[in-house]
Amino acid sequence: MKFLLKKRGSGEAIVTFVRDDGTSTSGQLGQAGFGAVHDLTHYVVETMLRTRAGFFGLLAGGWDIADFERRGAARQIPDDAIAIECVVGQLTNCAFNGTEPTAAEFNWLVTEALRGVRPHGTAPTVDEAILGEMVAQLTALTRRWRELSPGGTMELPVELA
C-alpha cells in the first residue's frame, strides 16, 4: 500500500491510501498540522511494529476513511486496532508536547489509555530501542512534512506484517 500526504496552500492536508489492488481511499485533514502528524505517527507505529491491526491495516483490508467517521463506527473497530490507536495517541502527544518518557512510562500511558476505552484490551509494549527508533522516525518525517512546499506530496510505502 502507498500512503500519500499532500500539503495544500491553506495549511490543510489531503491523505490518500492506494491499496495493492489499485483501489484507494482519501480524506481531508484539518489545519494546524495535527492530522498530518497523527497519520505520520500511524505510519511509524504500524510499520515499526509490523502490525496489520491498526488504522493502516484496516485501510489495507478494505475500510475507507469515511468508515471511521460514521456514527457508531468506534464500536466496530477491533480491540487490537484501538490498542494501536492508543500507542499512536501517546506517541503523537510526545511529539506535540516535547516529552520523552521511558519505555516503561510510555507503556503505562498506553495501557491506561486503552483501559479507558477498551477495559479488556491488551496493549502492545515497546522497549527502549523501539521507542527511540519510533521517536527518531517520527521526528524526521514531521520535519520533512513541515518543510514540504504547499502543493507537494509525501509518498511513503506501507509494509505491514
Buried (B, 14 or more C-beta within 10 A) or exposed (E): BEBBBBBBEEEBBBBBBBBEEEEBBBBEBEEEBBBBBBBBBBBBBBBBBEBBBBBBBBBBEEBBBEBBEEEEEEEEBBBBBBBBBBBBBBBBBBBBEEEEBEBEEBBBBBBEBBEEBBEEBEBBBBEEEBBEEBBEBBEEBBEBBEEBEEEEEBEBEBEBE
